[in-house]
């Protein structure tokens, strides 16, 4: 029995160490290399096949400089207004979401852009405490090894923006027939408006709710007063970490 327990412990220890090594190396590797495919993309392809639909996977990686600042600002205003300031987790938003969920049947999330990027790139779909734990771990890693610019670049290249449509370039081409760097404020806000549920809502045929949300995002962008100043905030975060 003792020998068996030793073997189990040795296996668990080695597996844990290999997990940490592989995960850290992967995060560092993808600091520079484009993400070829995500678990969600593969999951959606399987779902399409099981439903008897044609496989649809539109994605086209473009560098940060070729994504409109309007879209960058729109997703921050709609998804995570403290993206530049936080270290991966918005605890104020988490507290508000918990308070809201205690009194409402329809729950509200508080995932940051960093958390969404981590789970899209490195994790499987679904809701569980185990997956949430891994999400926290990978969020910490990308906030440690990636810059805010890199997180935004990856996020806007892999996030689901429609049925079989992933990333800014594919969405821009599919919905507006132009490159992502030419998106206007209104078009960027429309794409951002469907992100909470891109399979239910459409930027091509916006519902009344989507149009209303688009207007709210445009208003928030105006209040923000310009483009995102990554460099200034990066220096602030570095000083806080010291």
Number of C-alpha atoms within 10 A of each C-alpha: 6 7 8 9 10 11 12 12 12 12 12 12 12 11 12 12 12 12 12 11 11 12 16 15 12 12 20 16 13 17 17 10 10 15 14 11 13 17 15 20 22 13 13 17 18 14 13 16 13 10 9 9 11 10 13 14 15 18 21 16 19 20 13 18 10 15 23 20 20 23 26 22 27 28 25 22 23 21 20 20 19 17 22 21 15 16 19 25 22 19 13 10 17 16 12 13 16 14 12 15 14 10 9 9 8 8 11 14 13 18 18 24 25 27 24 17 25 26 22 22 22 17 17 15 12 10 8 8 9 8 15 15 11 15 22 16 14 24 23 18 17 24 19 14 16 17 15 23 17 18 23 20 23 26 24 25 26 26 22 25 27 24 16 19 25 25 24 32 26 26 26 23 15 16 16 15 11 14 18 25 18 17 21 14 19 17 21 26 31 26 27 26 29 25 20 14 12 20 14 10 20 20 26 13 10 16 13 9 12 20 18 13 18 26 16 16 26 22 13 18 21 13 10 14 9 11 13 17 10 14 12 10 16 16 11 13 14 9 9 9 8 5
